[in-house]
Amino acid sequence: MHLVDVSNSYSRKIQKELAQSSTHFIKIYTLGGTRIVYKKNQQKEELVLSNKVRKVTDEEIDFTLSKLTNLTKQDVDITKARDLVEIIINDSSN
């Protein structure tokens, strides 16, 4: 698996969100057909994994956590939907 930073392709959306929210950091990656949005603000970090074609796999979740945060699933709060996974990393997890 290989994470590809595609943030430049979304620069207008990123700048707009940074201006309108308390978020101070946003990066967007792809992992094959899965898109990963990584956001940080002062209270928490958030990873959102989405795939329009299929369910996000546990291997993708583990890989993303390992590469971007050095945490495991036991260290974070995970909410799964059909084609979306939201991972919340509270400030105390780091």
Beta strands, then each sheet from edge to edge (+ up, - down):
strand 1: 4-5
strand 2: 25-31
strand 3: 34-40
strand 4: 44-50
strand 5: 77-80
strand 6: 84-90
sheet 1: 1+ 2- 3+ 4- 6+ 5-
end
